Amino acid sequence: MNSDLPSRDTLESLLLRGLLAAGGELSVKQMLSEVAKQANLNLDSRPKITATGNRTDLDYKLAWARTSLKKSGHLERVAFGKWRLTPQGAEKARGL
């Protein structure tokens, strides 16, 4: 795993802020792009970590950040690959 990536807590904050700025709902691909932009990461240079080469280290860490935010009630999945801030998540994002 690449150590130059933001921590999961930082990724969670970036996700919440990105979702709030986008009106509260984003696809996984849009989240990846938004977080990479906020964290000043180059998506094209991210190493692949899966055998099929479809998932980067950032994808992997973002998936865990989404899971954590879902368990804490800040995010909800509205469709396959589509996530939305809950009212609790929007309030937390405004405070960041």
Secondary structure, 3 states (H helix, E strand, C coil): CCCCCCCHHHHHHHHHHHHHHCCCEEEHHHHHHHHHHHCCCCHHHCCECCCCCCCEHHHHHHHHHHHHHHHCCCEEEEECCEEEECHHHHHHHHCC
